[in-house]
């Protein structure tokens, strides 16, 4: 029997890409672009969701 790997619950809001960097449009003194990190507010930057999390799409009306 093959071992089973645990299933990872990917965050439905960020699709597993929890942190992005947004360019501010300005350059630092050494010529690099200034960026701001933005983390997913639902998973708080982990990219996964807990078993107890239910997205609005999963709730039947």
ZINORKA-V775972 format. One record per backbone hydrogen bond with DSSP energy under -1.0 kcal/mol. NH is the residue of the N-H (numbers start at 1). CO is the residue of the C=O. E is the energy in kcal/mol with one decimal. If there is no record, write none. Layout:
nh={NH | NH}
co={CO | CO}
e={E | E}
//
This chain:
nh={11 | 15 | 17 | 20 | 22 | 24 | 28 | 31 | 34 | 36 | 38 | 40 | 44 | 49 | 53 | 58}
co={47 | 11 | 14 | 38 | 36 | 34 | 32 | 28 | 26 | 22 | 20 | 18 | 40 | 9 | 50 | 55}
e={-1.9 | -1.5 | -1.7 | -2.2 | -2.9 | -2.6 | -3.5 | -2.3 | -2.3 | -2.2 | -2.9 | -2.2 | -1.2 | -2.2 | -1.1 | -1.4}
//
